[in-house]
Amino acid sequence: PHQDEIKPKKEKQGSFLKELPILIIIAFGLALLIKTFLLQAFYIPSESMVPTLQVGDRVLVNKLVYRIHPPRRGDIIVFIEDPGPKKAFWGRVRSFLTEGLGVTKPKSLDFIKRVIGLPGETIQITNGVVTIRTPEGSLTLNEPYLNSDRDTSSYGPFKIPLGTYFVMGDNRGNSSDSRTRGPIKKKAIIGRAFIRIWPLGRFGFFHRPKYPSATAAGLMSMAPVLVLGSGIVARRRRAA
């Protein structure tokens, strides 16, 4: 009787050992799919995004979001320096097995910056203040997220080519970005950083800044002219 009680346990152990390789393959496949198409963690190695991101922070990047809509002004994005030709699925598997697991060094560098200018817009920086011109009008960006030691350099005007984005670091005085490297192509963008997962004391989501629309900014700039014009018309009517 005692042997009969032990036998089922041995059978269970044997079946588990048989299933273990399958479970490992499934787990590996899920990890590959998530890293390739959905989410990827990134380590922050530099001070170019201070104070928003500190050296040593770890963020999660949504790799699916820009398949749904294009990048938006204020997004914090991760991109690669040289995207090269798009890899086929098995090429991504090979990269995951080598670069992703640390067997070899990545062939491209990853950067994290904030989207400031969109395709077709004209950007100009005067004493550190960014002005964007669009077909609808122009707007001056209010950027409370910038480093307190503000950069007062000037740049442009520069028209952003279609299909590209103008990105800058929040630490403008210590950031190598589109001001020196030029705009980045859409295909170079890996995804949008949406949450800081480390350190736990600074865990939290990133929120897109609220900028005024170019149309609203244009109307605000026209308001004094409209008021002055209505006053002139009123005086003319009284004079008549």
SERO-4910 file (N, C-alpha, C, O; in steps of 0.05 Angstrom, whole numbers):
BEGIN
 pado doro    nc1    nc2    nc3   cac1   cac2   cac3    cc1    cc2    cc3    oc1    oc2    oc3
  Pro    A     16    -24      0      0      0      0     17     25      0     11     45    -13
  His    A     39     23     15     56     47     17     69     53    -11     71     77    -18
  Gln    A     77     32    -25     88     36    -52     68     48    -71     74     64    -88
  Asp    A     42     39    -69     21     50    -86     17     79    -81      9     94   -100
  Glu    A     21     89    -57     17    117    -50     39    134    -62     35    157    -71
  Ile    A     63    123    -63     86    138    -73     87    139   -103     96    159   -115
  Lys    A     77    119   -117     78    117   -146     65    141   -160     77    152   -179
  Pro    A     41    150   -152     29    173   -166     46    198   -163     47    214   -182
  Lys    A     60    202   -141     77    225   -137    100    225   -157    106    245   -169
  Lys    A    112    201   -161    133    199   -181    123    205   -209    137    217   -225
  Glu    A     99    195   -215     87    201   -242     83    231   -246     87    241   -267
  Lys    A     73    244   -224     69    273   -227     95    288   -231     96    307   -247
  Gln    A    116    280   -217    142    292   -220    152    288   -249    164    306   -261
  Gly    A    149    264   -259    157    258   -286    142    274   -307    154    284   -326
  Ser    A    116    277   -303    100    293   -323    108    322   -321    108    336   -342
  Phe    A    114    332   -297    122    361   -295    149    366   -309    152    386   -323
  Leu    A    168    347   -306    193    350   -320    190    349   -350    205    362   -365
  Lys    A    171    333   -360    165    332   -388    153    359   -398    159    367   -421
  Glu    A    136    371   -381    123    396   -389    140    420   -386    135    441   -398
  Leu    A    161    418   -369    178    441   -364    190    454   -388    189    479   -391
  Pro    A    202    439   -407    212    452   -431    191    467   -447    196    488   -458
  Ile    A    167    456   -448    145    469   -463    138    495   -449    134    516   -462
  Leu    A    137    495   -422    130    519   -407    152    541   -411    146    564   -414
  Ile    A    177    532   -412    199    551   -417    197    563   -445    201    587   -448
  Ile    A    190    547   -464    188    557   -492    164    577   -494    167    598   -507
  Ile    A    142    570   -480    119    589   -481    126    615   -467    119    636   -477
  Ala    A    139    613   -444    147    638   -430    166    655   -446    164    679   -447
  Phe    A    185    641   -460    204    655   -477    190    669   -500    196    692   -507
  Gly    A    171    654   -512    156    665   -534    139    690   -526    138    709   -541
  Leu    A    127    688   -503    111    711   -493    130    735   -488    123    758   -495
  Ala    A    153    730   -476    172    752   -470    181    765   -496    184    789   -498
  Leu    A    186    749   -516    195    759   -542    173    776   -555    178    797   -566
  Leu    A    148    766   -554    126    781   -566    122    808   -552    117    828   -565
  Ile    A    123    807   -525    119    832   -510    141    852   -516    135    875   -521
  Lys    A    166    843   -516    188    861   -521    188    871   -550    195    894   -555
  Thr    A    179    855   -569    180    863   -597    157    882   -604    161    901   -619
  Phe    A    133    877   -593    110    891   -602     96    909   -581     81    927   -589
  Leu    A    100    904   -556     84    917   -535    100    935   -517     98    960   -519
  Leu    A    117    924   -500    130    939   -479    160    932   -478    168    910   -485
  Gln    A    176    952   -470    205    947   -466    215    966   -445    207    989   -444
  Ala    A    231    956   -427    243    972   -406    270    984   -415    285    971   -430
  Phe    A    275   1009   -407    299   1023   -414    312   1036   -390    298   1045   -372
  Tyr    A    338   1036   -389    354   1048   -368    363   1076   -377    371   1079   -400
  Ile    A    362   1096   -359    370   1123   -366    399   1127   -359    406   1127   -335
  Pro    A    417   1131   -379    446   1132   -374    457   1160   -371    480   1163   -362
  Ser    A    442   1181   -378    453   1208   -379    435   1228   -366    413   1221   -357
  Glu    A    444   1253   -364    429   1275   -351    414   1292   -371    405   1314   -364
  Ser    A    411   1283   -396    399   1300   -416    369   1306   -411    358   1325   -423
  Met    A    356   1289   -395    327   1294   -389    322   1302   -361    299   1302   -352
  Val    A    343   1311   -346    339   1322   -319    323   1348   -321    328   1363   -340
  Pro    A    304   1353   -303    297   1338   -279    275   1317   -283    269   1302   -264
  Thr    A    264   1314   -307    243   1295   -311    253   1266   -306    240   1250   -293
  Leu    A    277   1260   -316    289   1234   -313    318   1237   -302    333   1254   -311
  Gln    A    324   1221   -282    350   1222   -270    367   1198   -279    355   1178   -288
  Val    A    393   1200   -278    410   1177   -285    404   1154   -267    402   1156   -242
  Gly    A    400   1130   -279    393   1106   -263    363   1100   -263    355   1078   -255
  Asp    A    346   1119   -272    318   1114   -274    313   1092   -294    329   1088   -313
  Arg    A    291   1077   -290    283   1057   -310    254   1063   -318    237   1068   -301
  Val    A    249   1063   -344    223   1070   -354    212   1047   -372    228   1031   -383
  Leu    A    186   1046   -374    173   1027   -392    164   1043   -417    154   1065   -415
  Val    A    169   1031   -440    162   1044   -466    140   1028   -480    142   1004   -483
  Asn    A    119   1043   -487     97   1031   -503    104   1031   -532    108   1052   -544
  Lys    A    108   1007   -544    117   1004   -571     93   1002   -591     98   1002   -615
  Leu    A     69   1001   -580     46    998   -597     32   1024   -604     18   1027   -624
  Val    A     35   1044   -586     19   1068   -587     22   1083   -614      2   1094   -624
  Tyr    A     45   1084   -627     48   1099   -651     40   1083   -676     42   1093   -698
  Arg    A     30   1059   -672     16   1045   -693    -13   1055   -694    -27   1051   -714
  Ile    A    -22   1067   -672    -50   1077   -670    -52   1106   -678    -70   1114   -693
  His    A    -33   1123   -669    -33   1151   -676     -4   1161   -677     14   1148   -665
  Pro    A      2   1183   -691     29   1193   -693     39   1205   -667     22   1211   -649
  Pro    A     65   1208   -664     76   1222   -640     64   1250   -637     58   1263   -656
  Arg    A     60   1258   -612     48   1284   -605     68   1301   -591     87   1292   -578
  Arg    A     64   1327   -593     82   1346   -580     81   1341   -549     60   1339   -537
  Gly    A    105   1340   -538    107   1335   -509    112   1306   -502    119   1301   -479
  Asp    A    108   1288   -520    113   1259   -514    143   1255   -508    160   1268   -520
  Ile    A    149   1238   -489    176   1229   -484    180   1203   -499    166   1183   -494
  Ile    A    198   1203   -518    201   1180   -536    229   1168   -534    249   1182   -527
  Val    A    231   1143   -540    257   1129   -543    261   1123   -573    242   1113   -586
  Phe    A    284   1129   -583    289   1124   -612    318   1114   -615    335   1117   -597
  Ile    A    324   1104   -638    351   1094   -644    364   1113   -663    351   1126   -679
  Glu    A    390   1114   -661    406   1133   -677    405   1126   -707    401   1144   -724
  Asp    A    407   1100   -714    407   1092   -742    389   1068   -744    397   1045   -739
  Pro    A    364   1072   -753    345   1049   -754    353   1028   -774    347   1004   -770
  Gly    A    366   1035   -796    374   1016   -816    349   1003   -828    326   1012   -824
  Pro    A    353    981   -844    330    967   -855    314    953   -834    325    943   -814
  Lys    A    288    952   -837    270    938   -818    275    908   -818    276    896   -839
  Lys    A    279    897   -794    285    869   -792    260    852   -794    238    860   -786
  Ala    A    263    828   -807    241    809   -808    238    796   -780    255    801   -762
  Phe    A    217    781   -777    211    770   -750    234    753   -739    242    757   -716
  Trp    A    246    736   -756    268    719   -746    292    736   -740    309    728   -724
  Gly    A    295    758   -754    317    776   -747    314    788   -720    333    792   -705
  Arg    A    288    794   -713    283    804   -686    288    783   -665    298    789   -643
  Val    A    281    758   -671    287    736   -653    317    734   -648    325    731   -625
  Arg    A    332    736   -669    361    734   -666    372    757   -649    390    753   -633
  Ser    A    362    781   -654    370    804   -638    363    801   -609    379    808   -591
  Phe    A    339    790   -604    331    785   -576    350    765   -562    357    769   -539
  Leu    A    358    744   -577    375    724   -565    403    734   -560    417    724   -543
  Thr    A    412    753   -576    440    763   -573    441    790   -559    451    792   -536
  Glu    A    430    811   -571    431    837   -559    412    840   -535    420    850   -514
  Gly    A    388    829   -537    368    832   -516    376    818   -490    370    827   -468
  Leu    A    391    795   -493    399    780   -469    428    787   -461    439    774   -443
  Gly    A    440    807   -474    466    816   -466    489    799   -477    512    802   -467
  Val    A    484    781   -496    506    764   -507    525    782   -524    549    778   -522
  Thr    A    514    800   -539    530    819   -555    520    847   -549    498    851   -539
  Lys    A    537    867   -556    529    895   -552    509    903   -574    511    893   -596
  Pro    A    489    920   -567    470    930   -587    485    944   -610    505    958   -605
  Lys    A    475    940   -635    488    953   -658    480    982   -661    493    996   -677
  Ser    A    460    991   -646    452   1019   -648    448   1030   -620    444   1015   -601
  Leu    A    450   1057   -618    446   1070   -592    418   1079   -589    405   1088   -608
  Asp    A    407   1076   -564    380   1086   -558    382   1113   -545    400   1118   -528
  Phe    A    364   1131   -552    363   1158   -541    334   1163   -530    315   1151   -540
  Ile    A    332   1180   -510    306   1187   -499    305   1218   -498    322   1231   -486
  Lys    A    285   1229   -511    281   1258   -513    251   1264   -513    235   1247   -513
  Arg    A    245   1291   -514    218   1300   -515    211   1311   -543    227   1326   -554
  Val    A    188   1304   -554    180   1314   -580    172   1343   -577    154   1350   -561
  Ile    A    184   1361   -592    179   1389   -591    166   1399   -617    146   1414   -616
  Gly    A    177   1391   -640    166   1400   -665    156   1377   -682    168   1356   -682
  Leu    A    134   1382   -696    121   1361   -712    127   1366   -742    136   1387   -750
  Pro    A    122   1345   -758    128   1347   -787    115   1371   -800     91   1377   -796
  Gly    A    130   1386   -816    119   1409   -831    119   1435   -816    114   1456   -828
  Glu    A    125   1434   -790    125   1459   -774    153   1473   -777    172   1461   -785
  Thr    A    153   1498   -769    178   1513   -768    184   1520   -739    167   1531   -725
  Ile    A    208   1513   -730    216   1518   -702    237   1539   -701    256   1540   -717
  Gln    A    235   1556   -681    255   1576   -676    259   1579   -646    239   1579   -631
  Ile    A    284   1581   -637    290   1584   -608    305   1610   -605    326   1615   -618
  Thr    A    294   1628   -588    306   1654   -582    311   1656   -553    292   1657   -537
  Asn    A    337   1658   -545    344   1659   -516    331   1637   -500    322   1641   -478
  Gly    A    330   1613   -512    319   1590   -498    289   1586   -500    278   1566   -492
  Val    A    275   1606   -512    246   1605   -514    238   1593   -542    248   1603   -562
  Val    A    222   1573   -542    215   1559   -567    189   1570   -579    169   1573   -565
  Thr    A    190   1577   -604    167   1586   -619    162   1567   -642    181   1560   -656
  Ile    A    137   1559   -645    130   1540   -667    111   1554   -686     91   1567   -677
  Arg    A    117   1552   -712     99   1563   -732     86   1540   -747    100   1523   -757
  Thr    A     60   1541   -749     45   1521   -764     27   1535   -784     25   1559   -783
  Pro    A     14   1520   -803     -4   1533   -821    -27   1547   -807    -39   1566   -818
  Glu    A    -34   1539   -783    -56   1551   -768    -48   1576   -753    -65   1592   -745
  Gly    A    -22   1580   -749    -12   1603   -733     13   1596   -719     27   1577   -726
  Ser    A     21   1612   -699     45   1606   -684     39   1606   -654     20   1617   -645
  Leu    A     56   1592   -640     53   1591   -611     80   1590   -598    100   1579   -609
  Thr    A     82   1601   -574    106   1601   -558    102   1580   -536     82   1581   -521
  Leu    A    120   1561   -533    116   1539   -514    123   1548   -485    144   1560   -480
  Asn    A    105   1541   -467    110   1544   -439    120   1517   -429    105   1497   -431
  Glu    A    144   1515   -419    157   1490   -413    165   1488   -384    189   1491   -378
  Pro    A    147   1483   -366    154   1482   -337    171   1458   -329    182   1457   -308
  Tyr    A    173   1438   -348    188   1414   -342    218   1417   -346    234   1399   -340
  Leu    A    227   1441   -356    255   1445   -362    272   1447   -337    262   1453   -315
  Asn    A    298   1441   -340    317   1443   -318    317   1472   -308    316   1491   -325
  Ser    A    320   1477   -282    320   1504   -271    343   1521   -281    341   1545   -284
  Asp    A    365   1508   -288    388   1522   -300    383   1524   -330    394   1508   -345
  Arg    A    366   1543   -338    356   1544   -365    378   1552   -385    395   1568   -380
  Asp    A    376   1539   -408    394   1545   -431    382   1569   -445    358   1571   -450
  Thr    A    399   1588   -452    390   1613   -465    401   1615   -494    403   1637   -505
  Ser    A    407   1593   -506    418   1594   -533    395   1598   -553    371   1596   -547
  Ser    A    403   1604   -578    383   1608   -599    388   1588   -622    410   1577   -625
  Tyr    A    367   1584   -638    369   1565   -660    347   1572   -681    326   1581   -674
  Gly    A    354   1567   -706    334   1569   -727    330   1598   -737    346   1615   -732
  Pro    A    309   1601   -753    286   1583   -757    294   1559   -775    311   1560   -792
  Phe    A    280   1537   -770    285   1512   -784    258   1498   -790    242   1494   -772
  Lys    A    254   1492   -815    229   1478   -823    234   1448   -821    252   1437   -833
  Ile    A    216   1435   -806    219   1406   -801    209   1391   -825    185   1394   -832
  Pro    A    225   1374   -837    216   1359   -861    193   1340   -854    190   1331   -831
  Leu    A    176   1335   -873    154   1316   -869    165   1288   -862    186   1280   -873
  Gly    A    151   1274   -845    160   1248   -837    182   1248   -815    192   1226   -808
  Thr    A    188   1271   -805    209   1273   -784    199   1290   -760    179   1304   -762
  Tyr    A    213   1287   -738    205   1301   -713    229   1314   -700    251   1304   -701
  Phe    A    224   1338   -689    245   1353   -676    244   1347   -646    223   1353   -633
  Val    A    265   1336   -635    265   1328   -607    287   1342   -591    308   1349   -602
  Met    A    282   1347   -565    302   1360   -548    300   1347   -520    279   1337   -512
  Gly    A    322   1349   -506    323   1341   -478    312   1362   -460    313   1386   -467
  Asp    A    302   1355   -436    292   1375   -417    315   1390   -404    311   1412   -395
  Asn    A    339   1379   -405    363   1392   -395    377   1404   -419    397   1393   -428
  Arg    A    366   1426   -430    374   1436   -456    404   1443   -458    416   1440   -479
  Gly    A    416   1451   -435    444   1458   -436    463   1433   -436    487   1436   -440
  Asn    A    452   1410   -433    468   1385   -431    454   1363   -447    451   1340   -437
  Ser    A    446   1369   -471    431   1349   -487    440   1351   -516    439   1372   -529
  Ser    A    447   1328   -527    453   1326   -556    428   1317   -569    420   1293   -566
  Asp    A    415   1335   -584    388   1329   -595    386   1340   -623    406   1343   -637
  Ser    A    361   1346   -631    356   1354   -659    370   1380   -666    373   1386   -690
  Arg    A    377   1396   -646    391   1421   -652    418   1416   -665    428   1432   -681
  Thr    A    431   1393   -659    457   1386   -670    456   1362   -688    471   1360   -707
  Arg    A    438   1343   -683    436   1318   -698    415   1320   -720    414   1302   -737
  Gly    A    398   1340   -719    376   1342   -738    352   1326   -729    353   1312   -710
  Pro    A    329   1329   -744    305   1315   -736    307   1285   -740    325   1276   -755
  Ile    A    290   1270   -726    291   1241   -728    268   1231   -745    247   1243   -746
  Lys    A    273   1209   -759    253   1197   -776    233   1181   -759    239   1171   -737
  Lys    A    208   1179   -769    187   1164   -755    196   1135   -750    190   1124   -729
  Lys    A    209   1123   -770    216   1094   -767    238   1090   -746    243   1067   -738
  Ala    A    251   1112   -737    272   1109   -716    260   1108   -688    274   1101   -669
  Ile    A    234   1115   -686    222   1116   -659    214   1088   -650    200   1074   -664
  Ile    A    223   1081   -626    216   1055   -615    189   1056   -601    173   1038   -604
  Gly    A    183   1078   -587    158   1081   -573    158   1104   -553    177   1119   -552
  Arg    A    136   1106   -538    133   1128   -519    137   1118   -490    125   1098   -482
  Ala    A    154   1132   -476    158   1126   -447    134   1136   -432    127   1159   -434
  Phe    A    121   1118   -418     96   1126   -404     96   1123   -374     79   1133   -360
  Ile    A    116   1109   -363    117   1105   -334    146   1100   -325    162   1087   -339
  Arg    A    152   1111   -302    178   1106   -289    173   1083   -269    156   1086   -251
  Ile    A    188   1061   -272    184   1038   -254    206   1036   -233    203   1020   -214
  Trp    A    227   1051   -236    249   1051   -216    263   1078   -216    268   1089   -237
  Pro    A    270   1088   -192    266   1076   -166    237   1078   -157    222   1094   -166
  Leu    A    231   1060   -138    203   1059   -129    194   1085   -116    170   1091   -117
  Gly    A    212   1099   -104    205   1125    -91    196   1146   -111    183   1165   -103
  Arg    A    203   1142   -137    195   1161   -158    177   1148   -178    174   1157   -201
  Phe    A    165   1125   -171    148   1110   -189    124   1128   -197    113   1142   -180
  Gly    A    118   1128   -223     95   1145   -232     93   1147   -262    112   1141   -276
  Phe    A     70   1156   -271     65   1159   -300     74   1186   -309     75   1205   -294
  Phe    A     81   1188   -335     88   1213   -347     63   1224   -361     49   1210   -375
  His    A     58   1250   -356     35   1263   -368     44   1282   -390     63   1297   -386
  Arg    A     30   1282   -412     36   1300   -434     30   1329   -426      8   1334   -416
  Pro    A     49   1348   -430     43   1376   -423     20   1387   -439     15   1378   -462
  Lys    A      7   1407   -428    -15   1420   -443     -4   1445   -456      4   1465   -442
  Tyr    A     -3   1445   -482      6   1468   -497    -19   1481   -510    -38   1468   -517
  Pro    A    -18   1508   -513    -40   1521   -528    -39   1513   -557    -17   1510   -568
  Ser    A    -62   1510   -570    -61   1505   -599    -52   1530   -614    -55   1552   -604
  Ala    A    -41   1525   -638    -32   1548   -654    -55   1566   -661    -52   1591   -662
  Thr    A    -79   1555   -665   -103   1571   -672   -110   1589   -649   -115   1613   -652
  Ala    A   -111   1577   -624   -117   1593   -600    -97   1615   -595   -104   1637   -588
  Ala    A    -71   1607   -599    -50   1627   -595    -52   1650   -615    -48   1673   -608
  Gly    A    -60   1643   -640    -63   1664   -660    -86   1682   -654    -84   1707   -658
  Leu    A   -108   1671   -644   -131   1688   -636   -124   1707   -613   -133   1730   -612
  Met    A   -109   1696   -594   -101   1712   -571    -83   1735   -579    -86   1758   -569
  Ser    A    -65   1730   -598    -48   1751   -608    -63   1772   -624    -55   1795   -625
  Met    A    -86   1764   -636   -102   1783   -651   -122   1798   -634   -133   1818   -643
  Ala    A   -126   1789   -609   -146   1802   -592   -142   1832   -589   -161   1847   -592
  Pro    A   -117   1842   -582   -114   1871   -580   -121   1886   -605   -133   1908   -604
  Val    A   -115   1874   -628   -121   1887   -654   -151   1889   -657   -162   1909   -666
  Leu    A   -166   1867   -651   -195   1867   -654   -208   1887   -635   -226   1901   -643
  Val    A   -198   1888   -610   -209   1908   -591   -204   1936   -600   -222   1953   -599
  Leu    A   -179   1941   -610   -173   1968   -620   -190   1975   -644   -200   1997   -646
  Gly    A   -194   1956   -662   -210   1960   -685   -239   1966   -678   -251   1984   -690
  Ser    A   -251   1952   -659   -278   1957   -651   -281   1984   -638   -302   1997   -641
  Gly    A   -260   1993   -623   -261   2019   -611   -261   2041   -632   -276   2061   -629
  Ile    A   -245   2038   -653   -245   2058   -674   -272   2060   -688   -281   2082   -694
  Val    A   -284   2036   -693   -310   2036   -706   -331   2050   -689   -347   2065   -699
  Ala    A   -330   2045   -663   -349   2057   -644   -346   2088   -644   -366   2102   -645
  Arg    A   -321   2097   -643   -316   2126   -643   -326   2139   -669   -337   2161   -669
  Arg    A   -323   2125   -692   -332   2136   -717   -362   2138   -717   -373   2157   -728
  Arg    A   -376   2118   -706   -405   2119   -705   -415   2142   -688   -434   2156   -695
  Arg    A   -401   2146   -665   -409   2169   -648   -404   2195   -661   -420   2214   -659
  Ala    A   -382   2197   -676   -375   2222   -690   -396   2227   -712   -402   2250   -717
  Ala    A   -406   2206   -725   -425   2209   -746   -451   2219   -734   -471   2224   -749
***
